[in-house]
């Protein structure tokens, strides 16, 4: 039995949610993610272009990605028809389920 198990030795969604909430609170991942995106958001509108993200990922940080790695990553990102990424929506959809 773990600290999150309700005694039935099965990890259900509520148990999983409690685990993620503890990790989330301990590391404040949501706020860190938001701050990272905000650094790139010169318009402060919550939108980042595909091109801006690509250039940043290929030219900055400790690990610079190549074109294939960026495109593989982008396969999992919901860009709109103009090639924009709504990071505020992403943060809500990714993290608010655990609140």
C-alpha positions, 0 to 999 in steps of 0.5 A: 500500500502506498501513501496514495492508495485508499487501501484497495491496492488498486491505483484508481484515478483519484489515487493517480490525481493525488500523486500528480497533485503532490508532484505538481505542488512540490515542483510547481511545474505549472508555473514554471511551464507558464513562465518559460512560455511567457519568456518567448511571448513578446506580444503577451497574447498567449500565442506562440508561432510554430516558427518561433518555437522551432527556432528556439528549440533548435538554437537555445537551451542546453539541448538543441534539437535538430529539425527531425526532433522538433518536427517529431515533438510538433506532431504532439502539439495542437497548432491552429490553422495559422501555425500558432500554439495557444500555450495558455490553453495548453497549460489549462488542459494539461495541468488544471485536471489535477486541481 
